[in-house]
Amino acid sequence: MSRFNLVLIYVLSIMIAFLLGIYVAPSVETRFNGQTVASNPVIEEIPPSTLDKAAIAAESNTTGSNPTESSPSPEAVVLEDMPSDDDTGPVGDDSEDLSVADTPSGQGIGAPLEFKYSTNSADAVKLTWEADNLTGKRINYYTAHISTFNPVGDPSNDQLNGKSSFSLKYVGPVEPNDTLFIFSDFTYQNTIHTIIIDQLTLQYDDGTIETFDYGYETTDDSGL
């Protein structure tokens, strides 16, 4: 190979090296500055500013939708006309919309005209009671609520059902100033000593119902 060819090859090599240095230099400088070059750069999502949020909210109000909420918040529901534990009413009474009686409580039935009991050989206890209707109204039904006690003052219980409280219901009518009466067997006991009529319930001809304390008692066992 001649000297001229060697010189030519040397010159070409220097030129190629120079061109490569120009092409590679920006990439090397970028890496030295702590940056990398990706083939598919990812653009970071910038969160909306306060003004952008306000604009989104205004747009949602106009279109009737809210992109940031999946469902509306539940509203409190108030249930009305539901019965509570404080509701009261006469047990077993199927009457409705009954107004309050005009007769003052405890003033409608007089003191007992007769009040005694008897016990037969089968321990059936028969009660005899009479009292005047002083309510000034016709009574269609009346119920006596009764308690029984033994000689030491403890409740005396029925031999069949174990109860010491009883309700005797009678059908009228009983006109004003006429007499209400009870005359029936109502329990089986052999230790009974005292009978108390605790309360009376009256249902009048006008549909009103009244229950009031009565409180009379007897130990008279000379009944029929």
GULUMTI-727182 format. One record per atom (N, C-alpha, C): x negated, y negated, z; residue number from 1; atom name; residue in one letter. Coordinates in Angstrom, 2 decimals. Each point is the difference from the previous one (the first is absolute). Layout:
residues N
        xx        yy        zz   num   atomo   residuo
         X         Y         Z   NUM      CA         a
...
//
This chain:
residues 224
        xx        yy        zz   num   atomo   residuo
     -0.87      1.18      0.00     1       N         m
      0.87     -1.18      0.00     1      CA         m
     -0.91     -1.22      0.00     1       C         m
      0.40     -1.00     -0.76     2       N         s
     -0.84     -1.18     -0.13     2      CA         s
      0.23     -0.95      1.15     2       C         s
     -0.90     -0.85      0.21     3       N         r
      0.09     -0.99      1.06     3      CA         r
      1.24     -0.85     -0.16     3       C         r
      0.39     -0.30     -1.27     4       N         f
      1.17     -0.87     -0.23     4      CA         f
      1.26      0.66      0.51     4       C         f
      0.13      1.29     -0.21     5       N         n
      1.20      0.69      0.47     5      CA         n
      0.08      0.00      1.51     5       C         n
     -1.11      0.19      0.65     6       N         l
      0.00     -0.01      1.46     6      CA         l
      0.44     -1.34      0.55     6       C         l
     -0.49     -1.04     -0.63     7       N         v
      0.39     -1.35      0.45     7      CA         v
      1.48     -0.22     -0.20     7       C         v
      0.52      0.50     -1.14     8       N         l
      1.42     -0.19     -0.29     8      CA         l
      0.88      0.74      1.01     8       C         l
     -0.40      1.23      0.34     9       N         i
      0.76      0.77      0.99     9      CA         i
     -0.01     -0.69      1.35     9       C         i
     -1.14     -0.55      0.35    10       N         y
     -0.14     -0.68      1.29    10      CA         y
      0.90     -1.22      0.07    10       C         y
      0.06     -0.74     -1.08    11       N         v
      0.84     -1.20     -0.04    11      CA         v
      1.46      0.36      0.08    11       C         v
      0.39      1.06     -0.72    12       N         l
      1.40      0.43      0.04    12      CA         l
      0.41      0.45      1.41    12       C         l
     -0.92      0.69      0.67    13       N         s
      0.29      0.46      1.36    13      CA         s
      0.24     -1.17      0.93    13       C         s
     -0.84     -1.02     -0.12    14       N         i
      0.17     -1.18      0.86    14      CA         i
      1.34     -0.67     -0.27    14       C         i
      0.40     -0.07     -1.26    15       N         m
      1.26     -0.66     -0.35    15      CA         m
      1.20      0.79      0.56    15       C         m
     -0.08      1.35     -0.12    16       N         i
      1.10      0.83      0.53    16      CA         i
      0.10     -0.16      1.50    16       C         i
     -1.16      0.00      0.66    17       N         a
      0.01     -0.14      1.46    17      CA         a
      0.57     -1.35      0.42    17       C         a
     -0.31     -1.02     -0.76    18       N         f
      0.51     -1.35      0.30    18      CA         f
      1.51     -0.06     -0.13    18       C         f
      0.52      0.61     -1.09    19       N         l
      1.45     -0.01     -0.22    19      CA         l
      0.72      0.79      1.09    19       C         l
     -0.56      1.14      0.37    20       N         l
      0.62      0.78      1.09    20      CA         l
      0.00     -0.78      1.31    20       C         l
     -1.07     -0.74      0.24    21       N         g
     -0.06     -0.80      1.24    21      CA         g
      1.07     -1.06      0.03    21       C         g
      0.27     -0.62     -1.15    22       N         i
      1.06     -1.02     -0.06    22      CA         i
      1.36      0.62      0.27    22       C         i
      0.29      1.22     -0.51    23       N         y
      1.31      0.65      0.15    23      CA         y
      0.24      0.52      1.43    23       C         y
     -1.08      0.52      0.58    24       N         v
      0.15      0.64      1.32    24      CA         v
     -0.08     -1.00      1.13    24       C         v
     -0.60     -1.13     -0.20    25       N         a
     -0.24     -0.96      1.09    25      CA         a
      1.27     -0.43      0.72    25       C         a
      1.14     -0.37     -0.68    26       N         p
      1.21     -0.42      0.74    26      CA         p
      0.55      1.09      0.91    26       C         p
     -0.03      1.28     -0.47    27       N         s
      0.53      1.08      0.83    27      CA         s
     -0.83      0.19      1.25    27       C         s
     -1.34     -0.08     -0.18    28       N         v
     -0.89      0.16      1.16    28      CA         v
      0.20     -1.12      0.98    28       C         v
      0.16     -1.23     -0.52    29       N         e
      0.20     -1.16      0.89    29      CA         e
      1.31      0.13      0.77    29       C         e
      1.03      0.52     -0.64    30       N         t
      1.29      0.17      0.68    30      CA         t
     -0.11      0.99      1.13    30       C         t
     -0.68      1.12     -0.20    31       N         r
     -0.16      0.99      1.05    31      CA         r
     -0.82     -0.56      1.16    31       C         r
     -1.04     -0.79     -0.31    32       N         f
     -0.81     -0.60      1.05    32      CA         f
      0.80     -0.97      0.85    32       C         f
      1.06     -0.61     -0.53    33       N         n
      0.86     -0.94      0.75    33      CA         n
      1.08      0.72      0.80    33       C         n
      0.01      1.34      0.07    34       N         g
      0.97      0.76      0.80    34      CA         g
      1.30      0.24     -0.71    34       C         g
      0.05     -0.12     -1.31    35       N         q
      1.22      0.21     -0.75    35      CA         q
     -0.13      1.23     -0.87    35       C         q
      1.12      0.60     -0.29    36       N         t
      0.04      1.14     -0.90    36      CA         t
      0.98     -0.30     -1.11    36       C         t
     -0.23      0.59     -1.12    37       N         v
      0.86     -0.22     -1.15    37      CA         v
      0.75      1.28     -0.27    37       C         v
      1.33     -0.05      0.05    38       N         a
      0.83      1.17     -0.26    38      CA         a
      0.54     -0.05     -1.40    38       C         a
      0.24      1.18     -0.51    39       N         s
      0.52      0.05     -1.36    39      CA         s
      1.45     -0.43     -0.04    39       C         s
      0.79      0.28      1.08    40       N         n
      1.40     -0.39      0.10    40      CA         n
      0.19     -0.78      1.29    40       C         n
     -0.32     -1.27      0.04    41       N         p
      0.09     -0.78      1.24    41      CA         p
      1.43     -0.05      0.51    41       C         p
      0.16      0.07      1.36    42       N         v
      1.32     -0.06      0.64    42      CA         v
      0.21     -1.39      0.56    42       C         v
      1.11     -0.62     -0.35    43       N         i
      0.32     -1.34      0.47    43      CA         i
      0.71      0.13      1.34    43       C         i
     -0.54     -0.54      1.08    44       N         e
      0.59      0.07      1.33    44      CA         e
      1.29     -0.81      0.06    44       C         e
      1.04      0.63      0.58    45       N         e
      1.30     -0.67      0.11    45      CA         e
     -0.06     -1.02      1.13    45       C         e
      0.33     -1.22     -0.30    46       N         i
     -0.02     -1.08      0.97    46      CA         i
      1.39     -0.13      0.60    46       C         i
      0.13      0.08      1.35    47       N         p
      1.34     -0.11      0.61    47      CA         p
      0.62     -1.35     -0.29    47       C         p
      1.31     -0.02     -0.12    48       N         p
      0.66     -1.27     -0.31    48      CA         p
     -0.16     -1.00      1.13    48       C         p
     -0.10     -1.21     -0.35    49       N         s
     -0.11     -1.07      1.00    49      CA         s
      1.36     -0.30      0.60    49       C         s
      0.02     -0.91      0.98    50       N         t
      1.26     -0.38      0.65    50      CA         t
      0.98     -0.58     -0.99    50       C         t
     -0.51     -0.80     -0.93    51       N         l
      0.88     -0.60     -1.02    51      CA         l
      0.57      1.08     -0.91    51       C         l
     -0.86      1.02     -0.32    52       N         d
      0.49      1.07     -0.86    52      CA         d
      1.09      0.79      0.70    52       C         d
     -0.19      0.26      1.33    53       N         k
      1.02      0.74      0.75    53      CA         k
      1.32     -0.76      0.02    53       C         k
     -0.07     -1.31      0.20    54       N         a
      1.21     -0.80      0.01    54      CA         a
      0.71      0.08     -1.34    54       C         a
     -0.79      0.00     -1.09    55       N         a
      0.61      0.09     -1.33    55      CA         a
      0.67      1.34     -0.21    55       C         a
     -0.65      1.09      0.51    56       N         i
      0.59      1.33     -0.13    56      CA         i
      1.30      0.09      0.78    56       C         i
      0.00     -0.57      1.23    57       N         a
      1.21      0.04      0.82    57      CA         a
      1.13     -0.76     -0.65    57       C         a
     -0.31     -1.16     -0.60    58       N         a
      1.04     -0.79     -0.67    58      CA         a
      0.57      0.76     -1.18    58       C         a
     -0.89      0.67     -0.74    59       N         e
      0.48      0.79     -1.15    59      CA         e
      0.88      1.15      0.45    59       C         e
     -0.38      0.65      1.15    60       N         s
      0.80      1.11      0.51    60      CA         s
      1.37     -0.45      0.41    60       C         s
      0.12     -1.19      0.60    61       N         n
      1.30     -0.51      0.43    61      CA         n
      0.90     -0.27     -1.18    61       C         n
     -0.59     -0.42     -1.10    62       N         t
      0.82     -0.31     -1.17    62      CA         t
      0.45      1.26     -0.71    62       C         t
     -0.82      1.05      0.06    63       N         t
      0.36      1.24     -0.70    63      CA         t
      0.75      0.96      0.88    63       C         t
      0.07     -0.25      1.36    64       N         g
      0.76      0.87      0.90    64      CA         g
     -0.75      1.22      0.44    64       C         g
     -1.34      0.07     -0.23    65       N         s
     -0.79      1.16      0.42    65      CA         s
     -1.19     -0.47      0.79    65       C         s
     -0.55      0.90      0.80    66       N         n
     -1.16     -0.31      0.82    66      CA         n
     -1.01      1.11     -0.21    66       C         n
     -1.07     -0.26     -0.73    67       N         p
     -0.94      1.07     -0.33    67      CA         p
     -0.79      0.47      1.20    67       C         p
     -0.05     -0.75      1.09    68       N         t
     -0.84      0.38      1.14    68      CA         t
      0.74      0.81      1.02    68       C         t
      1.35      0.17     -0.13    69       N         e
      0.79      0.76      0.96    69      CA         e
      0.72      1.12     -0.71    69       C         e
     -0.10      1.20      0.59    70       N         s
      0.63      1.16     -0.63    70      CA         s
      1.48      0.09      0.31    70       C         s
      0.42     -0.49      1.20    71       N         s
      1.41      0.05      0.38    71      CA         s
      0.26     -1.08      1.01    71       C         s
      1.24     -0.53      0.06    72       N         p
      0.33     -1.05      0.97    72      CA         p
      0.01      0.53      1.41    72       C         p
     -0.24     -0.88      0.97    73       N         s
      0.04      0.38      1.42    73      CA         s
      1.43      0.29      0.40    73       C         s
      0.22      1.06      0.83    74       N         p
      1.37      0.32      0.42    74      CA         p
      0.55     -1.05      0.93    74       C         p
      1.29     -0.27     -0.12    75       N         e
      0.66     -0.95      0.86    75      CA         e
      0.72      0.72      1.12    75       C         e
      0.09     -0.64      1.17    76       N         a
      0.68      0.60      1.14    76      CA         a
      1.49      0.11     -0.29    76       C         a
      0.56      1.15      0.30    77       N         v
      1.42      0.26     -0.21    77      CA         v
      0.68      0.09      1.35    77       C         v
      1.01     -0.79      0.22    78       N         v
      0.74      0.00      1.25    78      CA         v
      1.26      0.82     -0.19    78       C         v
      0.12      1.04      0.80    79       N         l
      1.20      0.84     -0.06    79      CA         l
      1.03     -0.56      0.95    79       C         l
      1.17     -0.28     -0.50    80       N         e
      1.06     -0.59      0.80    80      CA         e
      1.10      1.03      0.28    80       C         e
      0.74     -0.31      1.04    81       N         d
      1.16      0.83      0.36    81      CA         d
     -0.39      1.44      0.26    81       C         d
     -1.20      0.16      0.55    82       N         m
     -0.42      1.34      0.38    82      CA         m
      0.20      0.17      1.49    82       C         m
      0.46      1.15      0.42    83       N         p
      0.20      0.20      1.44    83      CA         p
     -1.32      0.09      0.72    83       C         p
     -0.04     -0.51      1.24    84       N         s
     -1.18      0.07      0.82    84      CA         s
      0.28      0.80      1.25    84       C         s
     -1.07      0.17      0.81    85       N         d
      0.15      0.75      1.23    85      CA         d
      0.87     -0.73      1.01    85       C         d
      0.20     -1.33     -0.21    86       N         d
      0.79     -0.77      0.95    86      CA         d
      1.49      0.04     -0.30    86       C         d
      0.39      0.63     -1.17    87       N         d
      1.42      0.06     -0.33    87      CA         d
      0.73      0.86      1.03    87       C         d
      1.16     -0.45      0.43    88       N         t
      0.78      0.75      0.98    88      CA         t
      1.42      0.17     -0.49    88       C         t
      0.72      0.95      0.58    89       N         g
      1.38      0.23     -0.36    89      CA         g
      0.52      1.18      0.78    89       C         g
      1.30      0.11      0.12    90       N         p
      0.57      1.13      0.75    90      CA         p
     -0.30      1.31     -0.67    90       C         p
     -0.49      0.98      0.76    91       N         v
     -0.37      1.30     -0.55    91      CA         v
      1.26      0.76     -0.39    91       C         v
     -0.01      0.53     -1.23    92       N         g
      1.12      0.80     -0.46    92      CA         g
      1.22     -0.82     -0.41    92       C         g
     -0.13     -1.33     -0.04    93       N         d
      1.14     -0.84     -0.37    93      CA         d
     -0.07     -0.29     -1.49    93       C         d
      1.00      0.40     -0.77    94       N         d
     -0.02     -0.16     -1.44    94      CA         d
      0.79     -1.22     -0.46    94       C         d
      0.41     -0.85      0.89    95       N         s
      0.74     -1.20     -0.39    95      CA         s
     -0.98     -1.08     -0.43    95       C         s
      0.45     -0.89     -0.89    96       N         e
     -0.85     -1.05     -0.52    96      CA         e
      0.74     -1.33      0.06    96       C         e
     -0.83     -1.09      0.07    97       N         d
      0.52     -1.36     -0.06    97      CA         d
      1.08     -0.24      1.06    97       C         d
     -0.26      0.45      1.21    98       N         l
      0.95     -0.22      1.09    98      CA         l
     -0.39     -1.26      0.74    98       C         l
      0.93     -0.91      0.15    99       N         s
     -0.29     -1.24      0.69    99      CA         s
     -0.01      0.22      1.50    99       C         s
     -0.59     -0.95      0.72   100       N         v
     -0.10      0.10      1.45   100      CA         v
      1.35     -0.29      0.62   100       C         v
      0.35      0.79      1.02   101       N         a
      1.30     -0.19      0.64   101      CA         a
      0.02     -1.31      0.76   101       C         a
      1.20     -0.62      0.06   102       N         d
      0.15     -1.26      0.72   102      CA         d
      0.08      0.19      1.51   102       C         d
      0.29      1.23      0.42   103       N         t
      0.16      0.26      1.43   103      CA         t
     -1.36     -0.03      0.69   103       C         t
     -0.14     -0.76      1.10   104       N         p
     -1.29      0.00      0.72   104      CA         p
     -0.35      1.39      0.48   104       C         p
     -1.31      0.37     -0.09   105       N         s
     -0.44      1.33      0.40   105      CA         s
      0.32      0.26      1.47   105       C         s
      0.49      1.19      0.26   106       N         g
      0.26      0.43      1.36   106      CA         g
      1.27     -0.54      0.61   106       C         g
      0.78     -0.78     -0.74   107       N         q
      1.21     -0.61      0.55   107      CA         q
      1.27      0.62     -0.55   107       C         q
     -0.15      1.05     -0.87   108       N         g
      1.17      0.48     -0.70   108      CA         g
      0.72      1.16      0.64   108       C         g
     -0.67      0.77      0.86   109       N         i
      0.59      1.18      0.61   109      CA         i
     -0.03     -0.17      1.52   109       C         i
      1.14      0.26      0.62   110       N         g
      0.09     -0.21      1.45   110      CA         g
     -0.71      1.09      0.79   110       C         g
     -0.05     -0.20      1.32   111       N         a
     -0.57      1.01      0.90   111      CA         a
      0.82      1.28     -0.08   111       C         a
     -0.61      1.14      0.28   112       N         p
      0.72      1.27     -0.12   112      CA         p
      1.24      0.05      0.89   112       C         p
      1.11      0.41     -0.59   113       N         l
      1.21      0.28      0.77   113      CA         l
     -0.09      1.40      0.61   113       C         l
     -0.69      0.87     -0.69   114       N         e
     -0.25      1.35      0.50   114      CA         e
     -1.33      0.47     -0.60   114       C         e
     -0.85      0.61      0.82   115       N         f
     -1.31      0.41     -0.48   115      CA         f
     -0.49      1.14      0.89   115       C         f
      0.09      1.23     -0.48   116       N         k
     -0.42      1.18      0.75   116      CA         k
     -0.23      1.16     -0.95   116       C         k
     -0.50      1.10      0.53   117       N         y
     -0.28      1.16     -0.84   117      CA         y
      0.31      1.28      0.77   117       C         y
     -0.02      1.09     -0.71   118       N         s
      0.21      1.32      0.61   118      CA         s
     -0.87      1.01     -0.73   118       C         s
     -0.34      1.10      0.70   119       N         t
     -0.81      1.07     -0.58   119      CA         t
      0.74      1.32      0.20   119       C         t
      0.15      0.76     -1.09   120       N         n
      0.71      1.27      0.11   120      CA         n
     -0.97      1.15      0.25   120       C         n
      0.50      1.21      0.00   121       N         s
     -0.82      1.16      0.31   121      CA         s
     -1.07      0.28     -1.04   121       C         s
      0.17     -0.53     -1.21   122       N         a
     -0.99      0.19     -1.06   122      CA         a
     -0.98     -1.17     -0.07   122       C         a
      0.03     -0.88      1.00   123       N         d
     -0.87     -1.18      0.09   123      CA         d
      0.34     -1.06     -1.04   123       C         d
      1.18      0.06     -0.61   124       N         a
      0.43     -1.06     -0.90   124      CA         a
      0.44     -1.21      0.82   124       C         a
     -0.53     -1.16     -0.37   125       N         v
      0.29     -1.23      0.74   125      CA         v
      1.04     -0.81     -0.79   125       C         v
      1.12     -0.30      0.63   126       N         k
      1.06     -0.80     -0.62   126      CA         k
      0.01     -1.38      0.63   126       C         k
     -0.03     -1.04     -0.86   127       N         l
     -0.01     -1.38      0.47   127      CA         l
      1.39     -0.61     -0.14   127       C         l
      0.41     -0.73      1.03   128       N         t
      1.25     -0.77     -0.04   128      CA         t
     -0.33     -1.46      0.26   128       C         t
      0.40     -0.88     -0.95   129       N         w
     -0.29     -1.44      0.13   129      CA         w
      1.12     -0.79     -0.66   129       C         w
      0.40     -1.10      0.64   130       N         e
      0.99     -0.91     -0.58   130      CA         e
     -0.40     -1.43      0.33   130       C         e
      0.25     -0.92     -0.98   131       N         a
     -0.27     -1.42      0.21   131      CA         a
      0.81     -0.80     -1.01   131       C         a
      0.29     -1.26      0.33   132       N         d
      0.85     -0.84     -0.84   132      CA         d
     -0.78     -0.69     -1.10   132       C         d
      0.67     -0.16     -1.15   133       N         n
     -0.54     -0.77     -1.12   133      CA         n
      0.30     -1.48      0.23   133       C         n
     -1.01     -0.75      0.39   134       N         l
      0.15     -1.43      0.27   134      CA         l
     -0.61     -0.86     -1.09   134       C         l
     -0.25      0.59     -1.16   135       N         t
     -0.66     -0.74     -1.08   135      CA         t
      0.93     -0.96     -0.73   135       C         t
      1.31      0.23      0.10   136       N         g
      0.94     -0.80     -0.78   136      CA         g
      0.11      0.48     -1.43   136       C         g
     -0.65      1.13     -0.34   137       N         k
      0.03      0.54     -1.35   137      CA         k
      0.43      1.46      0.03   137       C         k
      0.46      0.46     -1.15   138       N         r
      0.29      1.42     -0.15   138      CA         r
     -1.31      0.74     -0.24   138       C         r
     -0.21      1.07      0.76   139       N         i
     -1.21      0.83     -0.13   139      CA         i
      0.36      1.26     -0.78   139       C         i
     -0.68      0.20     -1.13   140       N         n
      0.23      1.19     -0.81   140      CA         n
     -0.80      1.21      0.48   140       C         n
     -1.25     -0.24      0.41   141       N         y
     -0.87      1.07      0.50   141      CA         y
     -0.77     -0.52      1.21   141       C         y
     -0.29      0.90      0.95   142       N         y
     -0.88     -0.36      1.10   142      CA         y
     -0.85      1.20      0.37   142       C         y
     -1.24     -0.29      0.39   143       N         t
     -0.97      1.04      0.33   143      CA         t
     -0.62     -0.31      1.36   143       C         t
     -0.01      0.99      0.87   144       N         a
     -0.64     -0.13      1.31   144      CA         a
     -1.36      0.70     -0.05   144       C         a
     -1.05     -0.72      0.41   145       N         h
     -1.36      0.54      0.05   145      CA         h
     -0.29      0.34      1.46   145       C         h
     -0.23      1.29      0.28   146       N         i
      0.03      0.53      1.35   146      CA         i
     -1.35      0.63      0.37   146       C         i
     -0.41     -0.15      1.28   147       N         s
     -1.17      0.67      0.55   147      CA         s
      0.41      0.81      1.23   147       C         s
     -0.68      1.13      0.21   148       N         t
      0.32      0.85      1.15   148      CA         t
     -1.25      0.19      0.87   148       C         t
      0.22      0.14      1.33   149       N         f
     -1.11      0.10      0.96   149      CA         f
      0.32      1.06      1.05   149       C         f
     -1.05      0.58      0.57   150       N         n
      0.15      1.00      1.06   150      CA         n
      0.02     -0.69      1.38   150       C         n
      0.14      0.74      1.09   151       N         p
      0.11     -0.62      1.32   151      CA         p
     -1.20     -0.83      0.44   151       C         p
     -1.20      0.25     -0.53   152       N         v
     -1.18     -0.78      0.40   152      CA         v
     -0.28     -1.16     -0.95   152       C         v
      0.91     -0.24     -0.95   153       N         g
     -0.13     -1.15     -0.88   153      CA         g
     -0.76      0.25     -1.29   153       C         g
     -0.42      1.22     -0.25   154       N         d
     -0.66      0.31     -1.26   154      CA         d
      1.04      0.37     -1.05   154       C         d
     -0.32     -0.18     -1.28   155       N         p
      0.95      0.40     -1.04   155      CA         p
      0.35      1.48      0.12   155       C         p
      1.27      0.30     -0.09   156       N         s
      0.45      1.40     -0.02   156      CA         s
      0.32      0.37     -1.44   156       C         s
     -0.47      1.14     -0.42   157       N         n
      0.02      0.36     -1.42   157      CA         n
      1.06      1.04     -0.33   157       C         n
      0.52     -0.12     -1.20   158       N         d
      0.95      0.97     -0.51   158      CA         d
     -0.67      1.37     -0.15   158       C         d
      0.71      1.05      0.37   159       N         q
     -0.56      1.35     -0.04   159      CA         q
     -0.18      0.52     -1.42   159       C         q
      0.69     -0.58     -0.96   160       N         l
     -0.08      0.48     -1.37   160      CA         l
     -1.03     -0.75     -0.84   160       C         l
     -0.02     -1.34      0.11   161       N         n
     -0.90     -0.78     -0.85   161      CA         n
     -1.05     -0.79      0.77   161       C         n
      0.05      0.04      1.33   162       N         g
     -1.01     -0.68      0.80   162      CA         g
      0.14     -1.50      0.08   162       C         g
      1.08     -0.57     -0.51   163       N         k
      0.17     -1.44      0.00   163      CA         k
      0.60     -0.49      1.32   163       C         k
     -0.31     -1.27      0.31   164       N         s
      0.61     -0.65      1.16   164      CA         s
      0.73     -1.27     -0.40   164       C         s
      0.05     -0.30     -1.30   165       N         s
      0.72     -1.16     -0.50   165      CA         s
      1.00      0.47     -1.06   165       C         s
      1.19     -0.58      0.02   166       N         f
      1.08      0.47     -0.86   166      CA         f
      0.81     -1.19     -0.52   166       C         f
      0.65      0.20     -1.14   167       N         s
      0.89     -1.01     -0.57   167      CA         s
      1.35      0.64     -0.29   167       C         s
      1.05     -0.58      0.54   168       N         l
      1.36      0.49     -0.22   168      CA         l
      0.77     -1.05     -0.77   168       C         l
      0.47      0.36     -1.20   169       N         k
      0.70     -0.94     -0.86   169      CA         k
      1.48      0.35     -0.06   169       C         k
      0.83     -1.04      0.13   170       N         y
      1.46      0.18     -0.04   170      CA         y
      0.60     -0.90     -1.07   170       C         y
      1.13      0.44     -0.51   171       N         v
      0.72     -0.73     -1.05   171      CA         v
      1.23     -0.66      0.62   171       C         v
      0.22     -1.30     -0.31   172       N         g
      1.16     -0.73      0.47   172      CA         g
      1.20      0.22     -0.92   172       C         g
      0.76     -1.07     -0.21   173       N         p
     -0.31     -1.35      0.48   173      CA         p
      0.38     -0.21      1.47   173       C         p
     -0.72     -0.97      0.60   174       N         v
      0.32     -0.44      1.36   174      CA         v
      0.31     -1.48     -0.07   174       C         v
      1.26     -0.32      0.26   175       N         e
      0.43     -1.39     -0.10   175      CA         e
     -0.55     -0.82      1.18   175       C         e
     -0.03     -1.34     -0.13   176       N         p
     -0.44     -0.83      1.12   176      CA         p
      0.83      0.30      1.25   176       C         p
     -0.69      0.10      1.13   177       N         n
      0.58      0.27      1.32   177      CA         n
      0.46      1.45      0.17   177       C         n
     -0.16      0.83     -1.02   178       N         d
      0.25      1.42      0.17   178      CA         d
     -1.24      0.67      0.60   178       C         d
      0.09      1.30      0.25   179       N         t
     -1.06      0.71      0.72   179      CA         t
     -0.81      0.89     -0.92   179       C         t
     -1.31     -0.10      0.14   180       N         l
     -0.90      0.97     -0.62   180      CA         l
     -0.17      1.16      0.98   180       C         l
     -0.19      1.20     -0.51   181       N         f
     -0.18      1.13      0.90   181      CA         f
     -0.96      1.02     -0.59   181       C         f
     -0.62      0.76      0.89   182       N         i
     -0.82      1.17     -0.36   182      CA         i
      0.50      1.15      0.85   182       C         i
      0.24      1.13     -0.64   183       N         f
      0.42      1.19      0.72   183      CA         f
     -0.45      1.20     -0.81   183       C         f
     -1.23      0.47      0.23   184       N         s
     -0.53      1.10     -0.81   184      CA         s
     -1.22      0.62      0.66   184       C         s
     -0.25      1.27     -0.33   185       N         d
     -1.26      0.66      0.36   185      CA         d
     -1.10     -0.55     -0.91   185       C         d
     -1.15     -0.33      0.59   186       N         f
     -1.05     -0.57     -0.85   186      CA         f
     -1.38      0.62      0.26   186       C         f
     -0.15      0.85      1.04   187       N         t
     -1.29      0.62      0.26   187      CA         t
      0.19      1.23      0.87   187       C         t
     -1.05      0.84      0.03   188       N         y
     -0.03      1.17      0.88   188      CA         y
     -1.18     -0.15      0.95   188       C         y
      0.32     -0.23      1.28   189       N         q
     -1.04     -0.21      1.00   189      CA         q
      0.47      0.55      1.35   189       C         q
     -0.97      0.44      0.80   190       N         n
      0.33      0.44      1.36   190      CA         n
     -0.73     -0.82      1.06   190       C         n
     -0.75     -1.01     -0.43   191       N         t
     -0.71     -0.86      0.97   191      CA         t
      0.46     -1.45     -0.09   191       C         t
      1.06     -0.28     -0.74   192       N         i
      0.44     -1.37     -0.19   192      CA         i
      0.52     -0.59      1.30   192       C         i
     -0.31     -1.27      0.22   193       N         h
      0.47     -0.69      1.21   193      CA         h
      0.57     -1.38     -0.32   193       C         h
     -0.63     -0.70     -0.95   194       N         t
      0.41     -1.37     -0.32   194      CA         t
      0.16     -0.14     -1.51   194       C         t
      1.06     -0.71     -0.40   195       N         i
      0.23     -0.33     -1.41   195      CA         i
      0.05     -1.52     -0.12   195       C         i
     -0.76     -0.54     -0.95   196       N         i
     -0.02     -1.44     -0.26   196      CA         i
      0.43     -0.26     -1.44   196       C         i
      0.95     -0.92     -0.20   197       N         i
      0.32     -0.49     -1.34   197      CA         i
     -0.90     -1.21     -0.23   197       C         i
     -1.07      0.21     -0.72   198       N         d
     -1.00     -1.05     -0.19   198      CA         d
      0.52     -1.11     -0.91   198       C         d
      0.58      0.38     -1.13   199       N         q
      0.44     -0.98     -0.99   199      CA         q
      1.32      0.44     -0.61   199       C         q
      0.69     -0.97     -0.60   200       N         l
      1.20      0.25     -0.80   200      CA         l
     -0.18     -0.65     -1.36   200       C         l
      0.40      0.70     -1.03   201       N         t
      0.00     -0.55     -1.35   201      CA         t
      1.44     -0.07     -0.48   201       C         t
      0.43     -1.19     -0.41   202       N         l
      1.38     -0.22     -0.45   202      CA         l
      0.00     -0.42     -1.46   202       C         l
      0.88      0.62     -0.78   203       N         q
      0.21     -0.44     -1.37   203      CA         q
      1.42     -0.52     -0.10   203       C         q
      0.11     -1.29     -0.34   204       N         y
      1.30     -0.66      0.02   204      CA         y
      0.72      0.15     -1.34   204       C         y
      1.28     -0.38      0.04   205       N         d
      0.85      0.10     -1.18   205      CA         d
     -0.49     -0.91     -1.12   205       C         d
     -0.70     -1.09      0.35   206       N         d
     -0.50     -0.92     -1.03   206      CA         d
     -1.33      0.46     -0.60   206       C         d
     -0.49      1.16      0.42   207       N         g
     -1.24      0.55     -0.57   207      CA         g
     -1.25     -0.32      0.78   207       C         g
      0.08     -0.88      0.98   208       N         t
     -1.19     -0.34      0.78   208      CA         t
     -0.30      1.09      1.03   208       C         t
     -1.28      0.14      0.36   209       N         i
     -0.46      1.00      0.96   209      CA         i
     -0.79     -0.69      1.09   209       C         i
      0.24      0.44      1.23   210       N         e
     -0.71     -0.56      1.15   210      CA         e
     -0.45      1.13      0.90   210       C         e
     -1.27     -0.05      0.42   211       N         t
     -0.53      0.92      1.00   211      CA         t
     -0.51     -0.82      1.18   211       C         t
      0.41      0.35      1.21   212       N         f
     -0.42     -0.75      1.17   212      CA         f
     -0.19      0.93      1.18   212       C         f
     -0.78     -0.47      0.97   213       N         d
     -0.25      0.77      1.21   213      CA         d
      1.27      0.06      0.86   213       C         d
      0.27      1.16      0.55   214       N         y
      1.15      0.19      0.88   214      CA         y
     -0.48      0.28      1.43   214       C         y
     -0.73      1.09      0.21   215       N         g
     -0.72      0.19      1.23   215      CA         g
      0.75      0.58      1.19   215       C         g
      1.23      0.42     -0.18   216       N         y
      0.73      0.60      1.12   216      CA         y
     -0.41      1.47      0.14   216       C         y
      0.00      0.48      1.25   217       N         e
     -0.37      1.38      0.27   217      CA         e
      0.97      0.63      1.00   217       C         e
     -0.03      1.34      0.02   218       N         t
      0.84      0.73      0.95   218      CA         t
     -0.72      1.24      0.49   218       C         t
      0.29      0.35      1.25   219       N         t
     -0.43      1.27      0.58   219      CA         t
      1.21      0.82      0.44   219       C         t
      1.18     -0.48     -0.40   220       N         d
      1.24      0.65      0.39   220      CA         d
      0.23      1.24     -0.86   220       C         d
     -0.09      1.18      0.63   221       N         d
      0.16      1.24     -0.74   221      CA         d
      1.38      0.63      0.23   221       C         d
      0.97     -0.85      0.29   222       N         s
      1.35      0.51      0.29   222      CA         s
      0.94     -0.05     -1.20   222       C         s
     -0.60     -0.11     -1.15   223       N         g
      0.83     -0.10     -1.21   223      CA         g
      0.74      1.27     -0.30   223       C         g
      0.88     -0.10     -1.01   224       N         l
      0.84      1.15     -0.37   224      CA         l
     -0.83      1.05     -0.75   224       C         l
//
